[in-house]
Amino acid sequence: MKAVCWHSAQDVRVETVPDPKILNPRDAIIKVTSTAICGSDLHLYEGNIPTMESGDILGHEFMGEIVETGKEVKNLQKGDRVVVPFTIACGGCFFCQKDLWSLCDNSNPNSWMAEKFYGHSPSGIYGYSHLLGGYAGGQAEYVRIPYADVGPLKVPDGLEDDKVLFLTDIFPTGYMAAENADIEPGDTVAVWGCGPVGQFAIKSAYMLGAERVIAIDRFPERLQMAKEQGNAEIINYEEIDPGEALKEMTGGRGPDRCIDAVGMEAHGTDAMAAYDKVKQGVKLETGRPTALRQAIVACRKGGTVSIPGVYGGFVDKVPLGAIVNKALTLRSGQTHVHKYLQPLLERIQQGEIDPSYVISHHMSIDDAPKGYKMFRNKEDNCTKVVLKP
């Protein structure tokens, strides 16, 4: 089959690799009908996530048709159309039973690696390094699905791929980010980053009762989308300091809730941003937390900072004093996608949201290297790339 394979920083190739096989009675094989390049994939593309190996198959946002099931998979049949959570979970461990699916104890066969980094291991993730399981990803023609009896969600007839594909990751991620922010009716929410997760965080903040949402970015097409599709007020941080702007827009109090939807490759315009870029370049820091610092400092006293943006390891100069002295709450985590699949599917079915609005480009999987480059460089107003095998 064809698959998108990582070889080194900024080197992804479409290659012919062996077809996946059933390895466990709880496995299934799907024929991929749509897969997407995620902003998190760009961290791999840039070489910023450790334990990648040449030839690893990328991709964790994908859906398709069941073509084979293991003997213990009773809930799915050949021909079923499904979306697949990017986090892999067993369904039976302590954490799965508590709806903390991305913390599954049993789905990362390389948990010993993650324990060295984090103290404990999160769940396995498709196509996202050997630190998180070494699983083959979904930017391919076929994928093996472990624990298929608890993961995939059947898609009702009449819903095209583009409407439901992002249930696999970015729609639940944006929604959980807003949920983690503890939004109360009447709140003002500030969202750093207007990529797809930021866009869904904006939409979700309103779903959960926010009165105002303020979006911070520098790309005109993303700010325009946040304004027109998300009904957000916007700040271009290259034109105005976001901290000062947020104070002025909130009467000096600051936003009630702040969401960092940027993560480890944040761009900045000050000396601290340059410091981060140098340290990350020489591997003395794994992330550039410009957006996180701004969110912590801008948030009102007693507020909440939610962090859906990916951070892979260590970052410098996080303003812990602001967290303590302003009595802030910080909440984060890889998304517990299984928890949100059905409720968010229902919102799509009811016409409350059509997640396909973030898509700017459809491409053949053969053009994946071009898609990565375009998405990374924000060429041709690229906001999201969907690949068709």
C-alpha positions in Angstrom: 0.0 0.0 0.0 0.9 3.7 -0.3 1.8 5.5 3.0 3.3 8.8 4.0 6.6 8.0 5.7 8.8 10.2 7.9 12.6 10.1 7.3 14.0 13.1 8.9 13.2 16.8 9.6 11.3 18.2 6.7 11.7 14.9 4.8 8.4 13.0 4.3 7.9 10.7 1.4 5.1 8.6 -0.1 6.3 5.1 -0.3 5.1 1.5 -0.9 5.0 -0.4 2.4 3.5 -3.8 3.5 -0.2 -3.9 4.1 -1.3 -4.0 7.8 -2.4 -7.3 9.3 -4.6 -8.4 12.2 -2.2 -9.0 15.1 -4.6 -9.3 18.0 -8.2 -10.7 18.2 -9.4 -7.1 19.1 -7.9 -5.6 16.0 -9.6 -4.3 12.9 -8.3 -3.2 9.5 -9.8 -0.1 7.8 -9.5 1.1 4.2 -8.8 4.9 4.7 -11.2 7.2 2.8 -9.9 10.5 4.3 -6.9 11.5 6.4 -5.6 14.9 7.4 -2.4 16.7 8.2 -2.6 18.0 11.7 -0.8 20.9 13.2 0.7 18.4 15.7 2.2 16.6 12.7 4.3 19.7 12.0 6.1 19.1 15.2 7.2 15.8 13.7 7.9 17.4 10.4 10.3 19.9 12.1 12.0 17.1 14.0 11.0 18.3 17.4 9.5 15.1 18.8 12.0 12.5 19.9 12.1 8.7 19.1 10.9 9.0 15.5 12.6 6.5 13.2 13.1 6.6 9.4 10.2 5.0 7.6 7.6 5.6 10.4 4.1 6.1 8.9 2.5 9.4 9.9 -1.0 10.5 10.6 -3.5 10.4 13.4 -6.6 12.0 11.9 -8.2 9.4 9.7 -11.4 7.6 8.9 -12.5 4.8 6.6 -14.3 1.5 5.9 -13.9 -1.7 7.9 -12.4 -4.4 5.7 -11.4 -7.0 8.3 -12.0 -7.6 12.0 -10.4 -9.8 14.7 -12.6 -12.6 16.2 -13.3 -10.6 19.4 -14.5 -7.5 17.6 -18.3 -7.9 17.7 -19.5 -4.3 17.4 -18.1 -3.7 13.9 -18.7 -5.5 10.6 -17.1 -5.4 7.2 -18.3 -2.3 5.3 -19.0 -0.2 8.4 -17.8 3.4 7.9 -16.0 4.7 11.0 -14.0 7.6 12.5 -11.1 6.6 14.7 -9.9 8.4 17.8 -6.3 9.4 17.6 -5.6 8.2 21.1 -5.6 4.4 21.5 -7.4 3.0 24.5 -8.2 -0.5 25.9 -11.5 0.4 27.5 -10.9 -1.6 30.7 -8.1 -0.1 32.7 -8.4 2.3 35.7 -8.1 5.4 33.5 -10.4 4.3 30.7 -13.1 3.4 33.3 -12.8 7.0 34.5 -13.3 8.4 31.0 -9.6 9.5 30.9 -9.0 7.7 27.7 -5.8 9.4 26.6 -4.2 8.1 29.9 -4.8 4.4 29.1 -2.5 2.1 31.0 -2.4 -0.7 28.4 -2.1 0.8 24.9 1.5 2.1 24.9 3.9 -0.9 24.4 6.8 1.5 24.9 5.5 2.9 28.2 9.0 2.6 29.7 10.2 5.3 27.3 7.4 7.7 28.2 8.0 7.0 31.9 11.6 8.3 31.6 10.2 11.6 30.1 7.0 12.1 32.1 7.1 9.8 35.2 4.1 7.9 33.8 3.0 6.9 30.3 0.0 8.3 28.5 -1.9 6.2 25.9 -0.5 5.1 22.6 -1.1 7.5 19.6 -1.2 6.6 15.9 1.8 7.8 13.9 3.3 9.8 16.7 6.8 8.5 17.6 7.9 5.4 19.4 7.7 7.2 22.7 3.9 6.9 22.2 3.8 3.3 20.9 5.4 3.3 17.5 2.0 2.6 15.9 1.7 3.0 12.1 -0.4 6.1 11.3 -3.4 6.8 9.1 -1.8 8.7 6.2 -2.0 5.5 4.3 -4.3 3.4 2.3 -5.0 0.9 5.1 -4.5 1.0 8.9 -4.6 -1.5 11.7 -6.8 -0.4 14.6 -6.0 -1.9 18.0 -8.8 -2.2 20.5 -11.3 -1.8 17.7 -14.1 -3.0 20.0 -13.9 0.3 22.0 -12.4 2.9 19.7 -14.0 3.5 16.3 -17.4 5.2 16.0 -19.8 4.3 13.2 -20.8 7.2 11.0 -24.5 7.5 10.1 -25.4 7.5 6.4 -25.7 10.9 4.8 -22.7 12.5 6.5 -19.8 13.1 4.1 -16.3 12.5 5.3 -15.4 16.2 5.6 -18.1 16.8 8.1 -17.0 14.0 10.5 -13.3 13.5 9.9 -12.3 16.0 12.6 -14.1 14.0 15.3 -10.9 12.0 15.2 -8.9 14.8 16.9 -9.2 18.5 16.4 -12.9 19.1 17.1 -12.8 17.1 20.4 -9.5 18.8 21.2 -10.9 22.3 20.8 -14.0 21.3 22.7 -12.0 19.7 25.6 -9.8 22.8 25.7 -12.9 25.0 26.2 -14.3 22.5 28.7 -11.0 22.5 30.6 -11.2 26.3 30.8 -14.2 26.0 33.2 -16.2 28.6 31.2 -19.1 30.1 33.0 -22.0 32.1 31.4 -20.8 35.6 30.6 -17.1 34.8 30.5 -14.6 36.4 28.2 -12.3 33.8 26.7 -9.0 34.5 25.0 -7.7 31.9 22.5 -4.0 32.0 21.4 -3.7 30.4 17.9 -6.3 30.4 15.2 -5.3 27.1 13.6 -7.9 24.4 13.4 -7.8 23.5 17.1 -8.0 27.2 18.0 -11.0 27.6 15.6 -12.9 24.8 17.3 -11.9 26.1 20.8 -13.6 29.4 19.8 -16.7 27.7 18.6 -16.8 25.4 21.7 -16.3 28.3 24.0 -19.6 29.8 22.8 -21.3 26.4 23.0 -20.3 26.3 26.7 -21.6 29.8 27.5 -18.9 32.3 26.8 -20.1 35.9 26.1 -17.0 37.0 24.3 -14.1 35.3 22.6 -11.0 37.1 21.6 -8.6 35.4 19.1 -4.9 36.1 18.8 -2.8 35.2 15.7 -0.8 36.8 13.0 -2.1 35.2 9.8 -4.9 37.3 8.1 -6.7 34.3 6.7 -6.9 32.6 10.1 -7.9 35.8 11.9 -10.6 36.3 9.3 -11.9 32.8 9.8 -12.0 33.3 13.6 -14.0 36.5 13.0 -16.4 35.4 10.3 -16.9 31.7 11.3 -16.3 31.9 15.0 -17.7 35.4 15.8 -14.5 36.2 17.6 -12.9 39.6 18.2 -9.4 39.5 16.8 -5.9 40.6 17.7 -2.9 40.5 15.3 0.0 40.2 17.7 2.4 41.6 15.0 0.5 44.9 15.0 -0.4 45.2 18.7 0.9 43.8 22.0 -1.7 41.1 23.0 -1.3 41.7 26.7 -2.0 45.4 26.5 -4.8 44.9 24.0 -6.5 42.3 26.3 -6.3 44.6 29.3 -7.9 47.4 27.3 -10.6 45.1 25.9 -11.5 43.8 29.4 -11.4 47.0 31.4 -8.1 46.1 32.9 -9.3 42.9 34.5 -8.0 40.4 31.9 -9.8 37.5 30.2 -11.6 35.1 32.6 -10.3 32.1 30.7 -7.2 31.7 28.4 -6.6 28.9 26.0 -3.1 28.2 24.5 -3.9 26.4 21.2 -0.4 27.0 19.9 2.0 24.8 21.8 5.7 24.1 21.4 6.5 26.0 18.2 5.0 29.4 19.1 6.2 32.4 17.2 7.0 35.7 18.9 8.4 39.1 18.2 10.4 39.9 21.3 13.8 38.9 22.7 12.4 36.0 24.7 11.0 34.5 21.5 14.5 34.7 19.9 16.0 33.1 23.1 13.5 30.2 22.8 14.2 29.6 19.1 18.0 29.4 19.7 17.6 27.1 22.7 15.2 24.8 20.8 17.5 24.8 17.9 20.4 23.4 19.9 18.2 21.0 21.9 18.5 22.8 25.2 14.7 23.4 25.3 12.1 21.3 23.6 9.4 24.0 23.2 8.9 27.7 22.6 6.2 28.7 25.1 5.6 32.3 24.0 1.8 31.9 23.8 1.7 30.0 27.2 3.7 32.8 28.9 1.3 35.4 27.4 -1.8 33.5 28.4 -0.6 33.1 32.0 0.3 36.8 32.4 -2.9 38.0 30.7 -5.4 35.8 32.5 -7.4 37.6 35.2 -6.8 36.7 38.9 -8.5 33.5 39.8 -8.9 32.5 36.2 -8.1 29.4 34.3 -5.5 28.6 31.6 -6.3 25.7 29.4 -3.5 24.1 27.3 -4.4 21.9 24.4 -1.3 22.9 22.5 1.3 20.1 22.3 4.4 20.4 24.5 6.8 17.5 24.2 9.2 18.0 27.0 10.8 21.0 28.8 10.3 24.7 28.4 12.1 27.6 30.0 11.0 30.7 32.0 7.3 29.8 32.6 6.0 32.6 34.9 5.3 30.3 37.9 5.0 33.4 40.1 2.1 34.7 38.1 0.3 31.3 38.5 0.8 31.3 42.2 0.2 34.9 43.1 -2.9 35.2 40.8 -4.3 31.9 42.0 -4.6 30.6 38.5 -5.8 27.1 37.6 -3.9 25.3 34.8 -5.5 22.3 33.0 -4.2 20.3 30.1 -4.0 16.8 28.6 -4.1 14.8 25.4 -7.8 14.7 24.3 -10.0 12.0 25.7 -11.5 11.6 22.3 -13.7 8.6 23.0 -15.6 10.6 25.6 -16.6 13.3 23.1 -17.3 11.3 19.9 -21.0 10.7 20.3 -22.0 14.1 21.9 -20.1 16.0 19.2 -21.4 13.8 16.4 -24.9 14.8 17.6 -24.0 18.5 17.4 -22.9 17.9 13.8 -26.1 16.0 13.0 -28.3 18.8 14.5 -26.6 21.4 12.3 -25.0 23.2 15.2 -21.6 23.0 13.6 -20.1 21.9 10.3 -16.4 21.3 11.1 -15.4 21.2 7.4 -15.2 25.0 7.3 -11.5 24.8 8.4 -10.5 22.8 5.2 -8.6 24.9 2.6 -7.1 22.1 0.5 -7.9 18.6 -0.7 -5.0 16.6 -2.2 -4.2 13.1 -3.3 -2.0 11.2 -0.8 0.6 11.2 -3.5 0.9 15.0 -2.9 1.4 14.7 0.9 5.0 16.1 0.8 3.7 19.2 -1.0 0.8 19.4 1.5 3.2 19.3 4.5 5.3 22.0 3.0 2.3 24.2 2.2 0.7 23.7 5.6 4.0 24.4 7.4 4.7 27.5 5.4 1.1 28.7 5.3 1.3 29.0 1.6 -1.8 29.7 -0.6 -3.8 30.6 2.6 -3.5 27.0 3.7 -5.5 26.3 7.0 -6.0 22.6 6.7 -5.1 19.8 4.3 -7.2 16.7 3.7 -5.6 13.8 1.8 -7.5 11.2 -0.2 -5.8 7.8 -0.7 
